[in-house]
Each structure stands twice: as structure tokens, then as C-alpha cells.
Amino acid sequence: MFKKLFRKKTASREPVTVDSVDVVRYCGTWYEIASYAPKEEQGCIKTKAEYTLNREGYVDVRNSCKKKGREKSVRAKAFSVPDSGNAKLKVQFFRFFKGDYWVVDLADDYSWAAVSTPTSGSLWILSRTPYLQESVYDIIIGRLVEKGFDTGRLVKTDQRG
């Protein structure tokens, strides 16, 4: 029992991103299909993200969900990390807080994406529609397992609400 309590945490592995992302094609609305259920999203349904390329060359981000019957949203700015083919973004919330957003898998037609962080501590499966066919979801899960992600931690997002 004590071994479990005092076990050293294993070092997280840095995920491999896709080679490149066409930001113009990536912009638009993405619905969260499943995630590692971040604390700030607990109790949320109908979670989605909207990306808009602005004149200054960065992406305006609006993340939203329904919580306790009301829409909650947060705005941010996303900047491409140099030499990443736009597959790595720095997302800035509230002027001071920055997060990493790495596209680790992406459908050729940009119909779905998988996004993580450099530590693999977060994972989101996103789709252009609120629902994915189960067969497509299973393919994504298989691809994420091959990339070393713990897909057992994924929690499906309620898009019905």
C-alpha cells in the first residue's frame, strides 16, 4: 500500500505532432467529442471551440460550453510556434496565462483532430460536427493508442444537452 502512495511519477513523454496544419482550413467550429476532462470543464456539456484567423496573423479563440443551463465562454489568442508547421500553438488566456496546444492527429479532410499538450497530460478529440460515427471514433482511438496516449482516461462529452 505504501509503495502506491510513494511511487515516483513517471516522466511524461512529449507527443509527436502532425507535420503541418493549414490554419485557414483549421479555423471554424470544433466540437469536443472526448477529453481527459480538465477541471475547468467539469459539469460542462455542449463544449466547443471556435477559431478565427484575424488580420494580425494570429487566431482568435472562443471556447464555450453549457454549465448549469447557462453558456460559459472564454476568449484567447493562439500564436503559431515557429518552425512547427503550425502544428504547435501557444494559446494566451487573460493576457498572462499561456497554454500549449499541439495537434497530434488530424483527418486529411480536417473533419476531426486530436490535440494534446507537450506533457501528454491533456487530450481532446475534436470534430466539425457534434457527433462522430462510432467507427470513426474507434479509428481515432486506435491511432492515439499507437501514439502512446492513455485513451482509457478519455471521457466522452455530452453534446445533446
N, C-alpha and C positions, 0 to 999 in steps of 0.2 A: 504494500500500500504506500509506504513512504517513497519507494522508488518512483511511483507515479507522480507524487506530489513534487518531487525534487528533480524530475527528469529535465535534462537540458533541452532547450528548444533547438530543433534542427534549423540550420540556416536555410532561408528561403532561396529558391532558385530563380534567377532572372528569366522571365519568359522571352521567347523569340517572337518578334513581331512579323507581320506581313512585310513584304519588300517595299510596297508603296501604297499610298491611298490618294485617290483623286478627290481633293477636298470639295470641289464643286459637286461631284456625284454623291459624296458622303453627306453633304448638307441636306436638311429636310427633317422630317419627323421620324424618330425611332421609338418603338415601344419596348419596354423591358419585358422579356419573356421569363427570365430567371436570373437570380443573382445570389451572391453569398450573403444577402440580406444585411446590408450595412445598418448600423444603429439608427442613423438619421432617417432611414426608410421604414422603420418598424411601424406597423399599423397602416401603411400606405397601400392603396390599390390604384389601378389605372396609371401606373408610373410610366412616364415618357420623357424624352429629351428632344428638343428642337434646336437644330444648328443652322445658323445663317451666316454666310460669308459677307463681311462688311467691306466698305471702301478702303479701310486701313490695312486690309490683308489678313486680319485675324478673324476668328469665328465667334460670333455671339452665341451663347448657350443659354437655354432656358430649360431647367429640369422641373418637372411638376408631377404631382400625384394628388389623389384624393385621400384625405385623412379625416375621420370623424365627420364625413359628409361635406367637408369644405375642401376646395382646391388650395394646395400649398405649392409654392414655387420658389425657385432661387435662380438668380441670373449669374452668369460668369462669362469670362473671355477665355478662349483657347488659342494658344500660340504653338505653331509647329516647332519641334525641336530640330535645329539644324542637322543636316546630313542623315535624317531618319526617313526620308521619303514620305513625310507627313504621317507616318505610322505611329509616331510618338508625339504627344501633345502635352503641354503644360497648361493646366486649367486654373485660372485665378478667380477665386471667390472672395467677395468682400474686400478687395484691394490687397489684403495681407496674406490670406490663406491660399496656397498653391497646391495642386494635386497633379499627379501623373496619370495619363490616360493613354494606354498603349493598345493599339488594335492588333490582336494576336491571331485573329482569323476573320476572313471576310469572303462572302459569296462573290463569285465573279460578276454577278449582276447587281451587287450591292443590296440584295434583298434581306440579308441578315449579317450580323457582325458579332464577334466576341471581343470583349475589351477587358483588360486587366491593369494591374499596377506593376512596377518593377520588382516588387517582392512576391508577386502572385498572391498577395493577401486579399485581393478583391477580384471579383469576376462578374461580368454581366454578359448575358446573351440578349441581343437586341434584334428586332425585326421591324421591317417597314409597315407591317400590319400588326394589330393587337394579338393575333393568334398565329402560331406556326403549326403546320401539319406535324403530327407525331413522328412520322418517318423522317422529316427534315430535322426535327429536334434531336432524334436519335443519332443521325449522322453527325450533327454538331457535337453532341456529347462524345461520340467515338473519336472525333478529331481532337477534342480537348483532352481526353484521356491520353491519346498518343503524345500530346504536347506536355504531359506531366501534371495536368490540373486535377485537383481533388473534386470531381464532379458530384460526389456524394454530399457535399456541403451546399449545393445549389438548391435554392427554394424557388419554386415557380411563383410568378407574380400574377395576382388576380387582376385580370383586365376587364372583368364583367361589371363589377361594382355598380 
